[in-house]
Amino acid sequence: TWGPFNRIIEIKMTEPQTQKNVSLETSMGPFVIELYWKEAPKTCYNFWKLAEKGYYDGVIFHRIIRDFVIQGGDPTATGRGGQSIYGKSFEDECTPKLKHVGAGIMSMANSGANTNGSQFFITLAPTPHLDGKHTVFGRIKSGMKIIQRMGLVETDQQDRPKQPVKIYSDRPSD
């Protein structure tokens, strides 16, 4: 039997007809993310809707590892927080078509299979060992020089930037 807390929530996922990218304005400059709607529709919809709501406004990139990744999307700035539009977490959409082939790949950060929330990372180099473990859902369309500069910021022993790198605003864009 279904208890009072068991209910089916239907979220209509429709690909935006005119806004397929997300623009982020950061403390180091702006960049635009092209989303891969065909290959990772649920992940793209999650990221796009969070951006539409301004979810990432004021959030820092809490982890930067030189020549590896820039990680953000956690409003608690601990690396353990954040929530998807679907609830706590949602399943992976890994596909052999999309791989971590170089710098500028957008992927979901997770703590194991099917634990996607709001956290994401941007690669700074090829990271093939992440293929099949993290959903690739986009790439940097413009502003790659900003990403490269972010990857060079000074960090502490826990890979946290010594000076905060902050997302000022995040919005869907053309």
Buried (B, 14 or more C-beta within 10 A) or exposed (E): EEEEEEEEEEEEBEEBEEBBBBBBBBBBEEBBBBBBBEBBBBBBBBBBBBBBEEBBBEBBBBBBEBEBBBBBBBBEBEBEBBBBBBEEBBEBBBBEEBBBBEBBBBBBBBEEEEBBBBBBBBBBBEBEEBBBBBBBBBBBBEBBEBBBEBBEBEBEEEBBBEEEBBBEBBBBBE
